Amino acid sequence: MTERPSRKFAIRRLVLVLMGGVAGVAAGLAGVYGIATLTGNLFGGPAGATACRPAVALAAKLAPLATGEVAAVSMAKSPLKVPNLTFQDAAGQPLALENWRGRTVLLNLWATWCVPCRKEMPSLEALEKKLGGAAFEVVTVNIDTRDPDKPKAWLKDVGIGGLKYYADPNAKIFQDLKGVGRAFGMPTTMLIDPHGCEIGTIAGPAEWASDDAVKLIEAALKG
């Protein structure tokens, strides 16, 4: 006859099973939402989360301005230190998001195969011409992976010369943003504060030359 386990052993076994279940749920959530979300954003750790709290406060202040042509912008509700994204300049020299510390950045990922990306490019250029300077830059990063000359040729053909050319031919920048839950499609655009913290993100195009967009960016620059 098989001996029944003691009550103490049964309780200990139940605790282990429950602990395993909790761990499994946590792992599943990490896969869906990203480890950074579950841990208060590991990109910068607790110090990064602390540094980004002012960006969340600013986002709340700007939320009423996310309307009309920029109504799809999702304002930050929790601190997110944007990963130190890397890409290249027009000459192929390496750059990183850290190069823009101290400036507010509208970071835009685009590709020639993305019709909405091409459609919004003139408005991004217009925004840069209007507000670009020592405190702000529209940083458009091309992620075409096949023909590195194609995006440059396209910009020339349509007469866009007011934006500095940046590219990531490996499209790693998209994957890095996807890893923190901020890239679901193209185009992807993030408004980032001078400390490298998210203010707001939009998946899809916007009319960046509109009064709505200009008011939003101007308010972000005033803080």
Helices and strands as residue ranges (DSSP letters): H 7-33, H 35-38, H 45-62, G 63-65, G 68-70, E 74-75, E 86-89, E 94-96, G 97-100, E 104-110, H 115-131, E 136-142, H 149-157, E 166-167, H 172-179, E 188-192, E 198-203, H 211-222
